[in-house]
Amino acid sequence: VQLQASGGGLVQAGGSLRLSCSASETIFSMGWYRQAPGKQRELVATITNGGSTNYADSVEGRFTISRDNAKNTVYLQMNNLKPEDTAVYYCNALRVRIGVRTAYWGQGTLVTVSS
């Protein structure tokens, strides 16, 4: 599975950005993780091909994850961004085949929120 992410950049606090990630095949679950300098990678949001979503508490109500199954693409709309959202955001895909779960990662896209 190949993942192609885009949409990072520099934005002021309170602004918005949208990340996109396309997969080379149909995937059970897609989502975003992030890693800030000196910190561990953490979950941001995930969505299954059935539309079930999961959000980190820190982004609930500000970020919205969605997906276009026909395009194998997931989107992360990030609103009311805060400086603490600054991180490298990684697209994640979880494939399930015959009970075997395999995770794939995109190349990462940098989001910088200035105060």
C-alpha positions as CSV (number, residue, x, y, z in Angstrom):
1,V,0.0,0.0,0.0
2,Q,1.3,3.4,-0.9
3,L,0.1,6.6,0.7
4,Q,0.5,10.1,-0.7
5,A,-0.2,12.9,1.8
6,S,-0.4,16.6,1.1
7,G,-1.7,19.8,2.6
8,G,0.6,20.9,5.4
9,G,2.0,24.4,5.9
10,L,2.3,27.4,8.0
11,V,-0.8,29.0,9.5
12,Q,-1.5,31.5,12.3
13,A,-3.3,30.4,15.5
14,G,-7.0,30.3,14.9
15,G,-6.5,29.4,11.2
16,S,-7.4,26.3,9.2
17,L,-5.7,23.7,7.1
18,R,-6.8,20.6,5.3
19,L,-4.7,17.5,4.9
20,S,-5.3,14.9,2.3
21,C,-4.0,11.3,2.0
22,S,-4.6,9.0,-0.9
23,A,-4.1,5.2,-0.7
24,S,-3.2,3.0,-3.6
25,E,-5.9,0.5,-2.7
26,T,-9.1,0.1,-0.6
27,I,-8.2,0.3,3.1
28,F,-10.3,-0.7,6.2
29,S,-9.1,2.2,8.3
30,M,-7.3,5.4,7.5
31,G,-6.2,8.3,9.7
32,W,-3.7,10.7,10.9
33,Y,-1.1,10.6,13.7
34,R,1.3,13.4,14.6
35,Q,4.7,13.8,16.2
36,A,5.9,17.0,17.7
37,P,9.6,17.6,18.4
38,G,10.8,15.6,21.4
39,K,7.4,13.8,21.8
40,Q,6.1,10.4,20.8
41,R,3.8,9.9,17.9
42,E,0.2,10.2,18.9
43,L,-3.2,9.5,17.4
44,V,-5.1,12.5,15.9
45,A,-8.1,10.8,14.2
46,T,-9.1,7.7,12.3
47,I,-12.0,6.7,10.2
48,T,-13.1,3.3,8.9
49,N,-14.5,2.6,5.5
50,G,-17.9,2.4,7.2
51,G,-17.5,5.9,8.5
52,S,-16.8,5.2,12.2
53,T,-14.5,7.9,13.5
54,N,-12.2,8.3,16.5
55,Y,-10.6,11.5,17.7
56,A,-7.9,12.4,20.2
57,D,-9.4,14.5,23.0
58,S,-7.1,17.4,22.2
59,V,-8.6,17.8,18.7
60,E,-12.2,16.9,19.3
61,G,-14.5,19.6,18.1
62,R,-11.8,21.4,16.1
63,F,-10.7,18.7,13.6
64,T,-12.9,16.7,11.3
65,I,-11.9,13.5,9.5
66,S,-13.7,12.3,6.4
67,R,-13.0,10.0,3.5
68,D,-14.0,9.4,0.0
69,N,-14.1,5.6,-0.5
70,A,-14.3,5.9,-4.2
71,K,-11.0,7.7,-4.3
72,N,-9.4,5.8,-1.4
73,T,-8.7,9.3,0.1
74,V,-8.9,10.6,3.7
75,Y,-9.1,14.2,4.6
76,L,-8.4,16.0,7.9
77,Q,-10.0,19.4,8.2
78,M,-8.3,21.3,11.0
79,N,-9.9,24.4,12.3
80,N,-9.1,26.8,15.2
81,L,-5.5,25.6,15.1
82,K,-3.3,26.1,18.1
83,P,0.5,26.4,18.5
84,E,0.4,23.0,20.2
85,D,-0.9,21.4,17.0
86,T,2.5,22.0,15.5
87,A,3.9,18.7,14.4
88,V,4.7,16.4,11.5
89,Y,1.4,14.7,10.6
90,Y,1.6,11.2,9.3
91,C,-1.1,9.5,7.3
92,N,-1.8,6.0,8.5
93,A,-3.6,3.1,6.8
94,L,-4.7,-0.1,8.5
95,R,-5.3,-3.0,6.1
96,V,-7.1,-6.1,7.4
97,R,-6.9,-9.3,5.3
98,I,-7.8,-12.8,6.5
99,G,-7.6,-11.5,10.0
100,V,-4.1,-10.0,9.6
101,R,-3.8,-6.4,10.4
102,T,-1.0,-4.4,8.7
103,A,-0.2,-0.7,9.2
104,Y,1.2,1.5,6.6
105,W,2.6,5.1,6.9
106,G,2.8,8.0,4.6
107,Q,5.8,10.3,4.4
108,G,4.6,13.0,6.8
109,T,3.6,16.5,6.2
110,L,4.7,19.4,8.5
111,V,2.0,21.6,10.1
112,T,3.3,24.8,11.8
113,V,1.0,27.0,13.8
114,S,2.4,30.3,14.8
115,S,1.1,32.3,17.9
